[in-house]
């Protein structure tokens, strides 16, 4: 007795938990005498060889899945499965299995009380499942077919492999045109769900098909028929009519045009899909985002190679007779191009920025920033921010080069500062948009330091000499009224916390150059005066000033600690409600003790070396005296040379330079510390020898140091 034969694939689970296809053939149920029972028999479709012979045992658990799968574990504890081409065939074999076991064929499992079904949930994803034909009569079947694959990651991968092969997606989109022409709303709703589901698979290979010139408008058309809406959207009408592509400057490269059109439309599709995103979905559709990213890179690269195109763009931008609307269109185009350029690698951005600077983009921006048109200013600000983000060093170099040919109020940086200060928007949107690029330009951490040129020193000197007064003008204007009789009354110091915060920001940089300027300019004096004038009032000014000095204490900024204690401690000595100033004094004393110990160590070392050398000199002197007594006076044949050498040596000693680091130079350095105070070790030339360590509390050099001009460059190290 045997049942009918049906086409199937046999799958066997391997040791890694995956499923291997063991062959394709015809399955039937048949009684096999040597196995003494009804069996599942699968014979190969190629040569009729037996690839499965499995007895249907009464206690074996069989399960039917998704209408086309029968899975079980055989007597050898091996998981096996049959994948049927048609659900009718699967049901016929299932009924025969249930008949042997005496089970109800309407159920989808033949045993109960066993919890082993979970292992079969994601099997057979590579089975040869036939997809329905793309016809008007099968749209509902197509919807069920696609929905059955959207339920799990493994089945989605199987669907992707189906859609990647052949022209199935193109046929599906051709079906959309038929349904729309026939006004079949139900079918169009099915196609909306199918196409949206395929897009959410987020597969680049499928995007290449769907976003081609041949298909993309049909994809957008499908997305108009959302079943949740009473009326279809009009996405295609908006793209083709309301959002027309306008060539401000003719683009001769047809590939660039195609990429621009495609990128805009794909972004439009992505925005539609994003509208349904849930808050928990992070990194939504990364492959689609990357598709847009690569398109932008291609557009920028192709336009970058077209020298004629950008020459024409800049020629028009520099034309002062150009109509305002035309200039705005050019700036908006250039802004969009800069935004596209964000996709480039840093080296490519540098190359592009240098090209723009050479063509004259920065003078153009300087001119249009002052135009009394909000949209023009907004576009120019966005472009300037993009260029600074590309490479602030190139913008700094341009700004410094301008100094040779422009007045201060015509400099690019000063134009930017003016636009910040004079922003008429109550929300200060323009000022806020310019603040970020200006902060980037002034950030010392992004300034290059090389053995040939110190950008930090060079640019900051330029900025402080030509631009700083414009940036601080509003701050100074608000505090000008505070200056009455060089004092601070109860109402006059209300703007002082703005100044204290500025000083706090400067100290927070921990830059030795800033600290040097603060010390040399005695910039703490007005802060201290404001603190004393504020008296015992506990207000924001009091807190801000104490926090400033506490920061110096906690961060142990040695140069500022010494300066504050030596200059202002008497003013703070009576302050008891905080320990900040006493802690500063304590750290100052610790520094002095440490320096004193270093001096004593050097002095002791110098004394031992000097005593040793003195003994050696006495021995040498005695030997020389005996030898000299043996020479006839006036008969030394080399006497003239010795005399010349002696004079030369004496002249050299009278012109002592920085000592070489030798054992004898240690003595001369140490004598400078000792000051020749009663120890008999002071060298005659010690006054001309400088110390190797510049101690902050060296009173002898303090006034001389403060009179020096600031150093042109010092290494960025902790104070």
MARKE-986724 format. One record per residue (C-alpha): residue in three letters; x, y negated, z. Coordinates in steps of 0.02 Angstrom, whole numbers, plus 50000, padded with zeros to 5 digits. Layout:
BEGIN
ALAXYZ ...
This chain:
BEGIN
UNK500005000050000 UNK500714983249954 UNK500124965549947 UNK500324953949799 UNK502004945949761 UNK502324927549790 UNK503834916349753 UNK504824911949910 UNK506514906949976 UNK507304916550120 UNK508254906850253 UNK509324913650395 UNK509964903350542 UNK511854902950555 UNK512944902250711 UNK512964883250712 UNK511074881850721 UNK510894877150538 UNK509914886250404 UNK510714895050257 UNK509754900250101 UNK509944919150084 UNK509104920049913 UNK507584916749808 UNK506354930049752 UNK504624937649769 UNK503864942649938 UNK502584956049972 UNK501984966750117 UNK502304985350096 UNK502355001350200 UNK504105008650211 UNK504195026350275 UNK505965026150343 UNK505515010650447 UNK503855018450494 UNK502795003150470 UNK502214988350367 UNK503654977150315 UNK504014960550231 UNK504954964250070 UNK505854951049967 UNK506624955949802 UNK507814944649707 UNK507044936049557 UNK508644938649458 UNK508934957449474 UNK507534964349584 UNK508794968749720 UNK508144968849899 UNK508654953349998 UNK507444956150145 UNK506694971450223 UNK505904966850390 UNK504684977650488 UNK503174968450560 UNK503284973550742 UNK501794971450858 UNK502754961050985 UNK503654949650862 UNK503174931350869 UNK502734924250698 UNK502284906150668 UNK501574896950518 UNK502214879150496 UNK501584865050386 UNK500604877050276 UNK502114883350178 UNK503294890950308 UNK503274907350407 UNK504644908850539 UNK505104922750662 UNK506504930950760 UNK506864948950708 UNK507364963950814 UNK509214959250800 UNK508794942050874 UNK509134933250708 UNK508014918550660 UNK507294920050486 UNK506054910350382 UNK505094911550219 UNK504754895550123 UNK503304897250001 UNK503064887149844 UNK501184886349868 UNK500154885450028 UNK498924898349958 UNK500324911149946 UNK500884907350122 UNK499114909650188 UNK498924926650101 UNK500524933750178 UNK500054926150346 UNK498384935050346 UNK499254951550310 UNK500454949050457 UNK498994944850572 UNK498064960350512 UNK499544971550559 UNK499694963450732 UNK497824962050758 UNK497854943150775 UNK496694929250721 UNK497314922350552 UNK496534905450587 UNK497844902750721 UNK499614897350674 UNK500514908050802 UNK500354926750833 UNK500954927451014 UNK500504917051168 UNK501404913751329 UNK503034911751234 UNK503834894651219 UNK504984897451073 UNK504144887250940 UNK505214871650964 UNK506704879750879 UNK505744880050714 UNK505204861850708 UNK506544855250591 UNK507004870250484 UNK507044873250298 UNK507304855350244 UNK508204861450088 UNK506794872750033 UNK506174870949856 UNK504594861249893 UNK503744855549734 UNK503174837449734 UNK501464833349659 UNK501424825749485 UNK501284806749475 UNK499524805549406 UNK497994795449450 UNK497084811049509 UNK498484815949628 UNK498764799349720 UNK497964806049879 UNK499044821749870 UNK500574810749843 UNK500154801050001 UNK500004817150102 UNK501604823750025 UNK502614808150072 UNK501834806950245 UNK502374824750283 UNK504184819550255 UNK504154803450357 UNK503904813050521 UNK505714817850559 UNK507514812750513 UNK507904829650432 UNK506374829350321 UNK506754811350272 UNK508454817050209 UNK507604830550107 UNK506424817550031 UNK507894806449987 UNK508684820749890 UNK507054823549796 UNK506904805149750 UNK508734803449700 UNK508554816749565 UNK507674812749404 UNK506504798149371 UNK505234802049505 UNK505254784649581 UNK505064776349411 UNK503564787449372 UNK502814782949540 UNK502974764349503 UNK502244766749328 UNK500744774449415 UNK500544758049510 UNK500254748649347 UNK498894761149297 UNK498024759749465 UNK498064740849462 UNK497374739949285 UNK495944751249339 UNK495674741249501 UNK495794757349603 UNK495954749449775 UNK496054765849870 UNK497484772149762 UNK498384755349779 UNK498264756649969 UNK499064773949959 UNK500464767149849 UNK500774752949973 UNK501094765650111 UNK502174776549999 UNK503284762349934 UNK503464754350105 UNK503944771250178 UNK505254773850043 UNK505994756550078 UNK506074760550264 UNK507134775850223 UNK508494762450203 UNK509484771850071 UNK510634762349952 UNK510444775149812 UNK508554772249814 UNK508784753449820 UNK509804754249660 UNK508284761649573 UNK506924751249655 UNK507814734549639 UNK508274736549456 UNK507554724049331 UNK506384737649271 UNK505614741749441 UNK505794727549567 UNK504224717849520 UNK503184733749532 UNK503924736749706 UNK503394719249758 UNK501694722349677 UNK501414738049781 UNK501794728149938 UNK500364716149898 UNK499044729549935 UNK499184731250123 UNK497674741350184 UNK497604730450340 UNK497194714950236 UNK495484710650166 UNK496254703250009 UNK497904707249921 UNK499384695549945 UNK500084685649798 UNK501944689149815 UNK502294690649628 UNK501404674249591 UNK502454665249721 UNK504104672549658 UNK503774668949475 UNK502914652049488 UNK503184643349655 UNK504994648849678 UNK505684646049504 UNK507554647149480 UNK508304630449431 UNK510034628749356 UNK510744612349420 UNK512294615949318 UNK512104628649176 UNK512744646049219 UNK513404654449063 UNK513734671449143 UNK512154681949121 UNK512714694449254 UNK512784680449383 UNK511014675349340 UNK510384693149358 UNK511244694949527 UNK510504678549589 UNK508744683549538 UNK508924700849614 UNK509644694349777 UNK508244681849803 UNK506914695049770 UNK507734708049883 UNK507854695150023 UNK506004691649997 UNK505624710350014 UNK506694711450170 UNK505764696850248 UNK504124705950216 UNK504764721650301 UNK505474711550446 UNK503754704250479 UNK503204721550540 UNK504744724750647 UNK504494728450830 UNK505564719450962 UNK506434735851009 UNK507114738650833 UNK508914732550829 UNK510024732250675 UNK508464734150568 UNK508774741150393 UNK510684740050394 UNK510864747250218 UNK509664734350147 UNK510604720450237 UNK512234727050166 UNK511474727749992 UNK511104709050003 UNK512834705750078 UNK513714714249932 UNK512644705049806 UNK513154688449883 UNK514974693549874 UNK514804697749690 UNK513944681049651 UNK515264670849742 UNK516694680449661 UNK516014678449486 UNK515644659849507 UNK517334657049590 UNK518194663149432 UNK517224650749325 UNK518304634949334 UNK517214625749208 UNK515664628049315 UNK516394620449475 UNK517284606449382 UNK515594601149315 UNK514794602649488 UNK516084591049567 UNK516054578949422 UNK514204576449450 UNK514374575349640 UNK515674561449622 UNK514554551449505 UNK513954536749610 UNK512614532249480 UNK511754549149498 UNK509924548949549 UNK509584553349730 UNK508504568549689 UNK509834575549571 UNK511194573249705 UNK510094581949833 UNK509834596749716 UNK511704598249690 UNK512054597649877 UNK510714610649915 UNK511454622049782 UNK513194619649854 UNK512534622950030 UNK511754639349973 UNK513374644049887 UNK514344640850049 UNK513104651550145 UNK513354665450017 UNK515234663450039 UNK515084668650221 UNK515114686350152 UNK516924684450093 UNK518444690650188 UNK519474677150279 UNK520854676950148 UNK519594674450008 UNK518754660550108 UNK520434651650125 UNK520724652649937 UNK518984646049901 UNK519144631850027 UNK520814626349955 UNK520014625849783 UNK518574615149847 UNK519764603149935 UNK520784601649776 UNK519214597749677 UNK518724584249803 UNK517324591249911 UNK517854582150071 UNK517834564350000 UNK516134568649925 UNK515474574050096 UNK516204558550177 UNK515214547650057 UNK513554556750063 UNK513544558350253 UNK513264539550262 UNK511784539950140 UNK510144535050222 UNK509244551150176 UNK508874564750304 UNK508914579250181 UNK510554573450103 UNK511354571550275 UNK510694588550329 UNK511414597150175 UNK513084588050192 UNK513194592750377 UNK512844611050339 UNK514194611250204 UNK515464602850320 UNK515104615550457 UNK515364630050335 UNK517024623050274 UNK517664620450451 UNK517164638250494 UNK518144644650343 UNK519784637350405 UNK519894622250522 UNK521764620250489 UNK521464615350307 UNK520194602150361 UNK521414595450493 UNK522784593850364 UNK521634583950248 UNK521134572650392 UNK522954568850436 UNK523424565850254 UNK522024552850242 UNK522964542250369 UNK524184537050232 UNK522874529150121 UNK521294525350221 UNK520814513150357 UNK520294520550523 UNK518434517950495 UNK518574526850326 UNK519364542750395 UNK518324558650378 UNK518394562450565 UNK517814544850608 UNK516384546150483 UNK515844562250569 UNK515964554050740 UNK514954539150679 UNK513564550450615 UNK513524559250785 UNK513424543050883 UNK512174534550768 UNK510964549150748 UNK509204541750748 UNK508314558350776 UNK507554558650951 UNK508064576950964 UNK509834572850906 UNK509774587150781 UNK511074579150667 UNK512254575650811 UNK512094593250878 UNK512454600750706 UNK514034590150690 UNK514624593450868 UNK515044611750836 UNK516234608850688 UNK517044594050778 UNK517354605050931 UNK518144618150817 UNK519314605050744 UNK519834599450918 UNK520034616850992 UNK521904619051032 UNK521724637951031 UNK521394637850843 UNK522864626350802 UNK524384634250723 UNK526084633850805 UNK527574638450696 UNK529444635650700 UNK529264622650562 UNK527764612550613 UNK526744610150771 UNK524964607450711 UNK524314605250887 UNK525454590750929 UNK525314582850758 UNK523414583450745 UNK523074578550925 UNK524244563550910 UNK523324558550751 UNK521634560750835 UNK522084550950992 UNK522874536850894 UNK521504534750761 UNK519894543050819 UNK519794545051008 UNK519254527051038 UNK517724529750926 UNK517244545751015 UNK517374538051188 UNK516594521251142 UNK514824526051202 UNK515534532951364 UNK516544517351396 UNK515084506051352 UNK513984514251484 UNK515324512651618 UNK515894494951573 UNK514604487551691 UNK515374497551833 UNK516924486651832 UNK516574472951955 UNK517994466552061 UNK518944482752029 UNK517804491352154 UNK516324503052160 UNK514744497652247 UNK513274508852289 UNK512414505252121 UNK513924502652011 UNK514594520452010 UNK513034529051945 UNK513894533051778 UNK515504538851858 UNK515064557751854 UNK515134557051663 UNK516954551351679 UNK517364564351814 UNK516694578251704 UNK517784572451561 UNK519324572851674 UNK518784590051737 UNK518684596651558 UNK520434590051523 UNK521154598451678 UNK520214614551638 UNK521234616351478 UNK522804619251584 UNK523824610951448 UNK525514604151508 UNK525374589551388 UNK523714583951460 UNK524394585651636 UNK525914575351588 UNK524804561351520 UNK523714561751676 UNK525224560051789 UNK526114546951686 UNK524544536551664 UNK524054538051848 UNK522314543151790 UNK521814550051959 UNK521834532652037 UNK520094527151976 UNK519404544252027 UNK520104542152202 UNK519464524152212 UNK517714530052163 UNK517794543752295 UNK518304531452432 UNK517004518752378 UNK515654532052382 UNK516004533652568 UNK515074546852667 UNK513644548652543 UNK513394566752492 UNK512884565252309 UNK513334571652137 UNK514854560252127 UNK515544566952290 UNK515274585052234 UNK516024582352062 UNK517624574552129 UNK517884587552265 UNK517604601552137 UNK518914593652024 UNK520244593952161 UNK519684611152220 UNK519984617752043 UNK521774611152049 UNK521984619952217 UNK521224636752165 UNK522124637451998 UNK523744631852083 UNK524194618851950 UNK525874614352025 UNK526274598051935 UNK524564590551977 UNK524654597052157 UNK526314588052185 UNK525674572152103 UNK524034571552202 UNK524854575052371 UNK526294562852349 UNK525194549152277 UNK523514550552364 UNK523594561952517 UNK523504547352639 UNK521804542852564 UNK521174560552592 UNK522014564252758 UNK520474560352861 UNK519304571452759 UNK518784585752874 UNK517144592552802 UNK518084601952664 UNK519804610152670 UNK520234605952489 UNK521474592052524 UNK522304600652671 UNK522524616052561 UNK523324605452427 UNK524534598452556 UNK524914616052618 UNK525324622052442 UNK526414606752415 UNK527394610852573 UNK527574628952518 UNK528294623252353 UNK529544612152443 UNK530084626552556 UNK530324638052407 UNK531354624952317 UNK532394621952474 UNK532774640552486 UNK533304640952303 UNK534464626052333 UNK535234634252486 UNK535544650252389 UNK536374640952248 UNK537384630352372 UNK537994645952465 UNK538484654252301 UNK539384638552245 UNK540324637252411 UNK540974655152398 UNK541514652852218 UNK542344636152256 UNK543294643152406 UNK543904657752301 UNK544484646052163 UNK545354634652288 UNK546424649152352 UNK546854653852173 UNK547324635852133 UNK548484635152286 UNK549374651052231 UNK549534644452055 UNK550144627652120 UNK551524635852224 UNK552094646352076 UNK552054631251961 UNK553064621052086 UNK554414634252096 UNK554494635551907 UNK554524616751888 UNK556004615552010 UNK556974627451900 UNK556764616551743 UNK558034602651705 UNK557164585851716 UNK556944577651545 UNK557604592751450 UNK555924601551412 UNK555914604251225 UNK553984605251226 UNK553724590551342 UNK552884579351213 UNK551624592751167 UNK551214596051350 UNK550944577551376 UNK549754576351229 UNK548804591551289 UNK548654584251463 UNK547954567951394 UNK546734577351287 UNK546134587451435 UNK545914571751538 UNK544894563551401 UNK543774578851389 UNK543464578651577 UNK542944560351566 UNK541634564851435 UNK540794579451518 UNK539254586151422 UNK538034599751472 UNK539044613551557 UNK539254630451478 UNK538564644951577 UNK540194651451651 UNK540774655151827 UNK541584638051840 UNK540014629051779 UNK539024636651923 UNK540094626352040 UNK539724610251947 UNK537854613651940 UNK537814617752125 UNK538734601852169 UNK537334591952091 UNK536104599852214 UNK537234596952364 UNK537454578552327 UNK539184579252406 UNK538494577652579 UNK539924581052700 UNK540404598152636 UNK541944592752539 UNK541354602452386 UNK540704588152280 UNK541554587752110 UNK542074570852038 UNK541094574651881 UNK539524581251966 UNK538554565051940 UNK538574567751752 UNK537944585651760 UNK536064588551751 UNK535164601951850 UNK534634617751761 UNK532924618051850 UNK531754603151836 UNK530974602852010 UNK529344593352026 UNK529864585252192 UNK531564579052132 UNK531384561152197 UNK532974555352114 UNK532264558651941 UNK530414555051970 UNK530404536951914 UNK531564540551769 UNK530414554851712 UNK528854544151719 UNK529664530751610 UNK530054543351474 UNK528904544351322 UNK527834560151317 UNK528724575151240 UNK528294578251059 UNK528004596651094 UNK527994607951242 UNK527564626451245 UNK525804630551300 UNK526104637951472 UNK525254637551638 UNK525544622151744 
